[in-house]
């Protein structure tokens, strides 16, 4: 990994607590992520309730997508971390092709956990999925605006590559200073990255 990418990731991980606006929803970028020891991925919640499309945009801003749930073990882990009563957006949608649900991540569907009678496309506009419908972990299809209001989304992203520890940073900075000293005085410094 290139040094510039490592430093950029470390800044993202250490935390940006700014805000962005998506549609009509202001979103804080300070999200706490939890690592699933089985998948190795990180999971967090959007800070604010929003539409499914705004929750997905937030997830992408933070380097992921709304969660893809691949098996019962992952579903149980999500319930143990985020709870089984609040309604949360998940990354399942049939917006592109009515009746054919797909994970927004592009992963194949290997597991479903629909509540009884779901998905049913009630009202003809239920193209997005949330979980914890009727009981913990059960899924339901709903409109983009949710059921009885907006929801927070569960974000899933790959764990970032290891970043240099603070003890290594002086050495990395020192290498940069040494490279600068080799240049002729008055010449423009060129930044080159080595993999």
For each residue, the residues with C-beta under 8 A, 3 or more apart:
1: 5 6 161 195
2: 5 6 193 194 195
3: 6 7 172 193 194
4: 7 8 191 193
5: 1 2 8 9
6: 1 2 3 9 10 161 163 164
7: 3 4 10 11 163
8: 4 5 11 12
9: 5 6 12 13 160 161 163
10: 6 7 13 14 163 164
11: 7 8 14 16
12: 8 9 15 16 63 160
13: 9 10 160 163
14: 10 11
15: 12 30
16: 11 12 29 30
17: 28 29 30
18: 28 29
19: 26 27 28 29
20: 26 27 29 61
21: 24 25 26 27
22: 25 27 50 54 57 58 61
23: 50 51 53 54 57
24: 21
25: 21 22 48 50 51 54 150
26: 19 20 21 48
27: 19 20 21 22 46 47 48 50 54 58 61
28: 17 18 19 31 47 48
29: 16 17 18 19 20 61 62
30: 15 16 17 47
31: 28 44 45 46 47 62 155
32: 44
33: 42 43 44 155 157
34: 42 43 44 81
35: 40 41 42 43 159
36: 39 40 41 42 43 74 77
37: 40
38: 73 74 77
39: 36 70 74
40: 35 36 37 158 159
41: 35 36 156 157 158 159
42: 33 34 35 36 64 156 157 158 159 160
43: 33 34 35 36 67 78 81 82 154 155 156
44: 31 32 33 34 62 154 155
45: 31 82 88 152 153 154 155
46: 27 31 49 50 55 58 59 89 152 153 155
47: 27 28 30 31 152
48: 25 26 27 28 152
49: 46 146 149 150 151 152
50: 22 23 25 27 46 54 55 58 150 151 152 153
51: 23 25 54 55 144 145 146 150
52: 55 56 66 89 93 128 130 144 146 151 153
53: 23 56 57 144
54: 22 23 25 27 50 51 57 58
55: 46 50 51 52 58 59 66 89 151 152 153
56: 52 53 59 60 65 66 89 91 104 153
57: 22 23 53 54 60 61
58: 22 27 46 50 54 55 61 62 153 155
59: 46 55 56 62 64 65 66 91 153 155 156 157
60: 56 57 63 64 65
61: 20 22 27 29 57 58
62: 29 31 44 58 59 155 157
63: 12 60 157 158 160
64: 42 59 60 155 156 157 158
65: 56 59 60 68 91 103 104 105 155 156 157
66: 52 55 56 59 89 90 91 104 153 154 155 156
67: 43 78 90 91 153 154 155 156
68: 65 90 91 103 104 105 107 156
69: 74 75 78 90 111 113 131
70: 39 74 107 110 111
71: 74 75 110 111
72: 75 76 111 113
73: 38 76 77
74: 36 38 39 69 70 71 77 78 111
75: 69 71 72 78 79 111 113 131 137
76: 72 73 79 80 137
77: 36 38 73 74 80 81
78: 43 67 69 74 75 81 82 131 137 154
79: 75 76 82 83 84 132 136 137
80: 76 77
81: 34 43 77 78
82: 43 45 78 79 86 88 154
83: 79 86 132 136
84: 79 132 135 136 137
85: 132 136
86: 82 83 132 151 152
87: 130 131 132 133 146 147 151
88: 45 82 130 131 132 151 152 153 154
89: 46 52 55 56 66 128 129 130 146 151 152 153 154
90: 66 67 68 69 129 130 131 139 153 154
91: 56 59 65 66 67 68 103 104 105 129 156
92: 101 102 103 104 109 128 129 139
93: 52 96 101 102 104 127 128 129
94: 97 98 99 100 101 102 119 127 141
95: 127 128
96: 93 100 102
97: 94 100 102
98: 94 121 127
99: 94 121
100: 94 96 97
101: 92 93 94 109 119 129 141
102: 92 93 94 96 97 106 109
103: 65 68 91 92 106 107 108 109
104: 56 65 66 68 91 92 93
105: 65 68 91 156
106: 102 103
107: 68 70 103
108: 103
109: 92 101 102 103 112
110: 70 71
111: 69 70 71 72 74 75
112: 109 139
113: 69 72 75 131 137 138 139
114: 118 119 138 139 140
115: 118 133 134 135 138 139 140
116: 134
117: 120
118: 114 115 133 138 139 140 141
119: 94 101 114 126 129 139 140 141
120: 117 126 141
121: 98 99 124 125 126 127 141
122: 126 141
123: 126 143
124: 121
125: 121 143
126: 119 120 121 122 123 141 142 143
127: 93 94 95 98 121 141 143 144
128: 52 89 92 93 95 141 142 143 144
129: 89 90 91 92 93 101 119 139 140 141 142
130: 52 87 88 89 90 133 139 140 142 146 147 151
131: 69 75 78 87 88 90 113 137 138 139 140 154
132: 79 83 84 85 86 87 88 135 136 137 138
133: 87 115 118 130 138 139 140 147
134: 115 116 138 140
135: 84 115 132 138
136: 79 83 84 85 132
137: 75 76 78 79 84 113 131 132
138: 113 114 115 118 131 132 133 134 135
139: 90 92 112 113 114 115 118 119 129 130 131 133
140: 114 115 118 119 129 130 131 133 134 147
141: 94 101 118 119 120 121 122 126 127 128 129
142: 126 128 129 130 146 147
143: 123 125 126 127 128 146 147
144: 51 52 53 127 128
145: 51 149 150
146: 49 51 52 87 89 130 142 143 149 150 151
147: 87 130 133 140 142 143
148:
149: 49 145 146
150: 25 49 50 51 145 146
151: 49 50 52 55 86 87 88 89 130 146
152: 45 46 47 48 49 50 55 86 88 89
153: 45 46 50 52 55 56 58 59 66 67 88 89 90
154: 43 44 45 66 67 78 82 88 89 90 131
155: 31 33 43 44 45 46 58 59 62 64 65 66 67
156: 41 42 43 59 64 65 66 67 68 91 105
157: 33 41 42 59 62 63 64 65
158: 40 41 42 63 64
159: 35 40 41 42
160: 9 12 13 42 63 163
161: 1 6 9
162:
163: 6 7 9 10 13 160
164: 6 10 168 169 172
165: 168 169
166: 169
167: 170
168: 164 165 171 172
169: 164 165 166 172 173
170: 167 173 174
171: 168 174 175
172: 3 164 168 169 175 176
173: 169 170 176 177
174: 170 171 177 178
175: 171 172 178 179
176: 172 173 179 180
177: 173 174 180 181
178: 174 175 181 182
179: 175 176 182 183
180: 176 177 183 189
181: 177 178
182: 178 179
183: 179 180 187 189
184: 187
185:
186:
187: 183 184
188:
189: 180 183
190:
191: 4
192:
193: 2 3 4
194: 2 3
195: 1 2
